[in-house]
Amino acid sequence: MSRSNNDHGSNVRTLSQGTTRQPTMGLLNAINLLLACIIGSGIFISARTVLEFSGSYGLSIVVFVGCGIFCILGALCYAELGCSYVSSGGDYTYLRVAFGDFPGFLRVWIEVVLSRPMIVVLSVLTASNYLVYWFYPTCPPPDALLKCLSSFLLLIVGFINLASGVWTNRLHEICNYFKIASLLIIVGAGIYQIVLGKTENFSEPFATSTYDKLPSAFYAGLYPYAGWNYLNNAIDDLKNPKRLLPLSIIISLFICIVVYFLTFSAYFTTLSTLDILLSDATAVSFAERVLPALLYIIPIGVTMSCVGAASGNIFTVVQMFDAAGRDGLMPHIISMRHFKTNVPMLAILFEIIVSFTFLFFMPNIGKLIICAGMINWISILMTAVGLIVLRFKYPTRERPIKVPIIIPIIFITILVMLIGTSAITDFENIKTSLLLLGSAVPAYIFGVAWEKKPKSFNMQYNSFAMTLQKIFHVVHEEHTD
């Protein structure tokens, strides 16, 4: 792999941007894209985990709302970076410009090898838990059954993504309808329960609060907001980035805060704290208590929502492969596309294989949520620090949006406190997260830093790459006219 010699400061656009596109996205399009990325399996997965670490309804609500406001601070930082360094590589580009190749490579590694596969596994595991709830309403389902069903769902998602981009987009549309319907049913049923006077669980909202594991509760609470920074990767498609980028992210996050508040509160109109902690499928337990007929509707809606989240994360990850591949930090062959369908087959296959690895070696949903959150927020912390570094490194660069310096400082300070506290109170999960992050070091040394590889190795690699091209009929994107 050969690295780019472009000037990082003067011409960031050449680092990772492909062919020029005409902007097509307005405000509503951008909000719709963000809501599709953010609202997925998170609210169905994390409600129990947040409650487990916070101990009460009141403190859980504080966590959910606080996490949303915290993400808005981060969104303002990303708005400045996105408008100052326009690139489809998103925060990968910001880190590479600010700190060099390895931090940029680390961000890509986090995204394609750790974060996205973890989210995919979380989604299919959640879908499986809801599907089998019909047959195991009073006891946990067997792990072997969950793994087999999750594997089946992952194979279906992979097949659709590999088959056609049109099929994949239709799957996302269908899943979005089910997701919206499920949330509307839950919120509507909760409002109906309140009208009936079911408010006893709200009488002492902070009575059972526990504060010793609050950092872990915040990590779990941040998971449902994952994806708020994805719009930076599509900034070339925004008609007016200076206005639409910050506005779209902030509006979308406010909508998510309201939706999560209403959904979580709806659960408590019928379920107690103990009921939620004992349930592997909170939405189904809620539906069963409110109206037995919903027991056959909600699991399908949640399953489709989770399947859509898994498919969306696989479908969009190729942008990272494209950006890093052009800069020589990833094998460019992985981002090649099928010459007829234009599907990035090798990138999708890579994500599916890594997802299967996490599925069988790290199946605990709670552990996955915490580790995925830690890894994702460590990379976002690096990006926020990069914003301050870039202000001093390139002070004359045009910045259409320039947030007050106090905002990134507050954002960074809270993240450092959150990560530092977790290192003390949840050492096991932070150790697992750091070990996973450490896997980037040998990969970088072998793939990027070791430039003068033996001629025999290069010949074998090129032969292997050509074989993959022939098997999967993939070519460079610029050849797919």
N, C-alpha and C positions, 0 to 999 in steps of 0.2 A: 504493500500500500504506500503510495507516495503522498506526502502532505502538501497542502497548498502553501505557496509563498506570498500570498496576498498581504498587503498592508492592513492589519487589523483595524487600525484607527481610521484611515482615510477612506476605505472602501469596503465597508462591512457587507454590502449587498453581494459582493462576489464570493463571500465565504460559503454560503449555503443556499442561495436563491437560484431557482431554476428559470424556466422560460417566463417571460413577462405575461401577466394575465390582466384582463380588464376587470376592474372591481365590479362586483355584482351584488354585494350584500348591504342591505340597509339595516336600520335599527331593529326591526321586527325579525328579520332573518338572523341577525347576530344573537338576539336574545333567545330565539328558538333553538339555535345551535348549542348555545351554552346550557340551556335547560335540559336539552337532550343528553348532554355530556354529564351534567352534575346530578340531576335527579335520576337515580337508577336503583341499584339494590341497596344503597347506603342506608336509607331510613328504615328499611326492613331488617337490615343486619345489625346496625349499631345501637338501636334503641335499648336492647337488652344489655349490651356491653357498657354503654354509658351509665345505665342504671346500676349495673353491678359495681362500678367503680365509684359512683357518686352516692348511691344509697337511698335517694329520695326523688320524688317527682320534681319538687321545687329546684333542687340543685341541678337536676338533669336539664331542666328548661334553661337555667342560667348557663349551663355548658353549651347547649345547642345555640342559643341566641348569641352568647359571647364568641363562639367559634365563627358564626356568620359575620359579626362585626369585625373580628380579627382578620377574616379573609378580605373584607373590604379594604382594610389598610394595605394588605398585600397587593390587592388589585390596583390601587393607586400607584404603587411602585412599578408594577408591571406595565401600567399605562405609559409611564414615562419611558421605560426601556423599549416598549414596543414601537412607539412613535419616533424614538431617536435612532434605533438600530433595526430598520425594517428588514426582516428576514424570516423565511419559512421555518428556520431552525429554532425560533423562539428562544427560550432561556439557554439552550445549548450555545447559541451564538453569543449571547451576553457574557456567559462565563468564559468562553474561549477568547473573546476580545479583551476581557478584563484581566484574566489570570493565565491564559495560555492553553496549550493543547490538552494537558492532562485533566484539568477541571472540566473542560468541554467534553472530553471523552467520558469522564466520570458521570456527567449528567446524562449522556446518551446511554451509558451502561445501566444507570439507575432506571431509566425509562423502559428500555427494551428488554432487559434481562431480569429486572427485579419488580418494579412498580406495576407495569402493565400486566405481566403474567399473574402477579398476586391478586390484582383486581379481578382478572378473568376467573381465577380459581374461586375467589370469594363469591362471585356472581353465580357460578354453576353449583357451588356447594349450597348456597342459599336457596336456589331454585329446587335442588334435590330435597332439601329439608322440607320445603313447602309441599312438594309433590307427594312425598311419602307420609305426610301428616295424617292423611285420611286413614292409613293403615296402622299407624302407631300414635294414636291420640293421647295415650296416657304414659308412654315410655319412650326413651330415646331410640331412634332407629339404629340398626346395626351399621357399623362403620363400613363394612364391605359393601352393603347395599348402596350407601351414599356415594362411595367411590365409583361403583359401577354405573350408577345413574348419572353422576357428574361427568364421567368419562364419555357416556353416550351423548349427553348434551354438548359437551365440548367438541366431539366429533361432528355433530350436526352443524354447530356454529362454524367450525373450520371448513366443512364441505361447502356451505353456502358462500362463505367469503372467498374460497378458492374458485368456485364455479363462475361467479359473475358479480360485478359491481352493482348491476341493476337488481339482481336478487337480494343482495345485501342491503341496499337502500330500502327495498320493499319490506324486508324483515324489520329494519329499524322503524319504519312508519307504523307497521302493525304493532310492534312492541310498545311504541309510544302511546298508541290508543289504549292498549291494555293498562299501561302504567298510569295514565291520567284517570281512567275509569276506576282503577283500584283505589287510588288516593281519594277520589271524589266520594266513593262508597264509604271508605273508612271515616273521612271527615264528616260526611253527611250523617252517618250512623252515630258518630260521637255527639254531634249537635242535637240529634233526636234524643239521645240518652240524657243530655243535660236538661232538655225541655221536660223530660219525665222526672227530673229531680235527682238523677244519679250523680251526685257531687260529693259523696262522702270521702272519696280518696283525695279531694282537694282541700279538706278541712285543715290539715296540718301539713303543708307541703314540704317543710324542711325537717320534720320530726326525726326521721331516720338517716339524716345526712352523715356521710363519712368523708373526711377530707384528706386522709393519709395517701390515697391513691388518685387524687384529683388530676395530676398531670396525665395519667393514663386515661382518665375520663375525657380530658380535652383531646387527646390523640384520637380516641374513638369518635368523639363528636365532630372532629375535623374531617373524618373520612367521608361522611355524606356530602361534603362540599367539594370533594376532589373533582378537578376538572375546570375550576373557575379560571385557570390560567391557560386553557387550551386555545382561546381565541387569538392569543399572540401568534400561534402557528398559522393562523389564517388571515393575518393582518393585511396581506396583499389583496384580499378579496373585499375588504371594507371600502365603501365609497368615500368616506370621510373619516380616516382613522383617528385624527386628533379629537373629534367629537364622539364618534361611535364606540371606540375601544373602551374608554373609562365608563361611559354611560351604559353600555350594554352589560358590562360585568357587574356594575353596582346595582342596576335594576334587577338583573338575574339573581344576584345574591339576596336582595331584599325579598324577592318572591320565594326563594328557597327557605329563608328564615321563617316566613309566615306559614308556608306549607309544612315545614318540619314541626313548628310549634303546634299547629292544629292537629297534625297526625299523631304526635306523641301524646298530646292532651286527650285526644279521642280514645287512645288505648286505656287511659286511666279512668274514663267514665265507667268502665266495666271491669277492668283487671286491676288487681292490687299489685303492689311492688313484688310480692312473693310470686304471684301468678306469672308476671312477666319474666322474672328470673328463672322460673322452672320451665318456661316454654321455649322450645326450639323454633317455633314459628309464631311470633307474637301476633301478626295480623290475622292468622287463622284462628288462634285462641280467642281473639277479640270477636271475630265474626261468628264463631260458634256460640258465644254467650249472647250476642245481640240478636241474631236471627239464624237459626240452623241452616236455612237455605243458602246463606252466604258461604257456608262451609265448602260448597262445591264451586263457588265463583271466585273467591279471593285467592285461593292457591294458584289457579290458572293465571289470574292477572299478575300476581307477584312473580310467578315463574317466567312469564313472558317479559316482564320488566327486567328481570335479572338476565335472561338470555339476550335481550337487546343491549344491556350494559356490557356483557361479555363480548358480543359481536362488535359493538362500537369501539371498544378499546383495541381490539385486534385490527379493525379496519383503518383506524387513524394513526397507528404507530409507525407506518411506513414513512411518514414525514421525517422522523428522526433518522431512519436509515438513509433516506435520500440526502439529508443535510450532511451527516457525518461521512457518508460514502464519498460525496464529492470532495470533501476535505481530506480524505485519506485516513480517517480515524476509524472507519468500519469497512469491511469488505464491500466494495460497490456492487458486487454481484447479487447481494442479498436484496438490494432495492430494485433489481431488474424486474420488468413486467412482461406478462404473457403477450406475445406479438399480436394476438387477436382480441382477447378480452381486456387487455390493459390491467390485469390483476397482478399485484406484486406477490407472486406465488411463494417465493423463497422466504420473504419476510413473514408472511402469514404462517408458513410451515414452521419457521423458527419459533414464533410466538406460541404456537400450539405445543410444540415439543417442550419448551421451557415451562409452559403452564402445566403440562402433565407431570413434570418433575416436582413442582410445588404441590400439586394435588396429592401425590402419593407419599411425599416426604415431609409435608408440613400441612396436615389436614385440619388442624384446630382453627376454627373460625376466629375466635378471640385473639389468638396469637398472630394470625395473619393480619387482622385489622391493625393491631398495635405496631407490628413490624413494618407493614406497608406505610402506615402513617409516619413513623419515625424516618424511614428512608426518604419518603417524598418531601417531608418538611426539612430535613437536613439539606437537600438539594435546593429547596426554595430559600432557605437561610443563606446559602452560598450566593444565590442570585441577588438577594437584597443587599448583601455586602458588596456585590459587584456593582450595584447602582452607585454607591458612594465612591467606590474606587474609580469608576469611569468618569465621574464628575471631576475628580482631580487629575486623572490621566489624560482626558481630552476635554479641557474646560471650554474650548471654543466651539465644540460641536453643537450644531443646531438641535435644540430640544423643544419641539412644539408644545409638549406638556412638561412642566417642571414642578414637581410636588415639593412642599416645604420639607427641608432636610429632617425636621423633627419626626415626620411620618415614618420614613425608613428606619430611623434610630429606635423609635418605639416598637416597630414591628420586629426588628432584629433583637432588641432587648427581651421582649416577651418570648420569642422563639428560643433564645439562649437559655432563659430561665426554665422554659418548658423542657427542653432537651436535657439540661443539666439536672433538674429535679428528677426526671425519669431515670437518669443514670444512677441515681441513689435509691429511689423507691421501687424501680422496676428493672433491676440490673440484668435479669435473665433475658428479657426481651431486647434491651438496648445492646447487650452483648451479641445476641443473634443478628440484630440489624447491622452492627459494625462488622461482624464477620462476613456478612453478605456483601457489604460495601467494599470490604478488603479484597474480594474476589476480582475487583477491577484492576488492581495493581499488577498481578502477573499477566492479565489479558493485555494491558497497555504496554508492558515491557516487551511481550512477545509480538504483539500485532503492530505496534506503532514505533516504539523507541528503538527496537532492533531493526534498523533500516537495511543493513548489509547482510541479508540472509544468504545462505549458500545457494549457488546457482541451481543445484539439484532440487532444493526445496521449492524454489520459484517455479521451476519447470513442472514439478508435481502439482503444485497449487494451480497453475494455469491450466494444466490438463484436467484437474478435478473441476475447476470452474467451467471449462468448456463442456465437460460431461454433463454437469448440472443444467447448462443452457440447453443442451440437446434433449435431455430428458423432459424438462419442464417447458421447453419452447419459450424461454424468456430472453429479452433483449434490452439494451439500454433504452430509457424512456424516449430519448430524442429520435429513435429509429422507428417509433410506433405510429407513423403517419397513417 
